[in-house]
Each structure stands twice: as C-alpha cells, then as structure tokens.
Amino acid sequence: MQKIVTFLWFDDQAEAAAEFYTSVFPNSKITDVQRYGEAGPGTAGSVMVVTFELDGQEYMALNGGPQFTFSEAISLYVRCETQEEVDELWEKLSEGGEKGPCGWLKDKFGLSWQIVPNAMMDLIGSSDTRKAQGAMKAMLGMTKLDVAELRRAYDQA
C-alpha cells in the first residue's frame, strides 16, 4: 500500500474523472468506489470516493461539492520518454480543457497537468549555460513542448 496518495476534490465528477484518467494512461485501473450512506453529507448511494491507479500510482477522488476547485498551484507532472508520448497525452488530456504555456494544460475537469519530455530537463539543465538558456527561451514560447525544436534552439545557441 502506497503511504502517500494524491487526493483530488471534485464537485460531483470523481468517478467520471477516474474513468477518463484510467483510459488515458497504461497500467491504470479503478480499484474501489465508495458511496455515501444515509449519514451523508452526499445523497445516499451516490459516489463519495473513487480510488484508482495511474500507471501503478494510487490516487483518490472525492465528490466533495463545489466549495473547492483546482488551481495551477497543484499540477500532475508527467515525464514522457518520446515526442509521440507528449503528443498523445497532450491531445487526450487537453480535449475539452484548456491548453496553456510551457507544456501546461487543464483537463476537462479543471485539473492542471504538465506534459514534459525527459529530454527537456537535460537540455535546460545543461552545464553549457548558453545552450541551456537557448532551450529555455524556446520552451517559454511553446504551448505543447516540442523536443526537436528544443534541441534546435539548444544547438543554435
């Protein structure tokens, strides 16, 4: 059992969100659905908490009501091996949501994600600060991150 679990508060879309997220990531599944009882505070029989795994990492989603909403102060950071993985996740997660700058997006439930190719961290973290700054400048002008463009900017700096 995972000791620290990310807990997400939804108004009333916890189950739909868990179903969506588990459809996007491989090795993912819903592991438990708990329902409100007569004591409430939700309607008896309605979904209270959904426990699910995304690529083996556990999450919990609560239908807690409209009191709290997501902000960019918390995001899920996804490390991608290839540009194809970046492209696929970017399109799936941003559908019905909002594409933002520098690899950030909000999904249709309002949760923020960072879809980041591993190569980007190597480029902007390079000991050649001039080249690293070239890649950083290029990244700051992007929405979806493009590894080839980041490498080009790095090489030309």
Protein Blocks (a to p, Z undefined) as FASTA:
>chain_A
ZZbdcddddfklmmmmmmmmmmmpghiacfbdcdddfklmbdehiafbdcddeehiacdd
ddebjkbccdfkbccddddfbfklmmmmmmmmmgopacdeehiacdfkopacddddfklm
mmmmpfblmlmmmmmmmmmmpcbdcfklmmmmmmmZZ
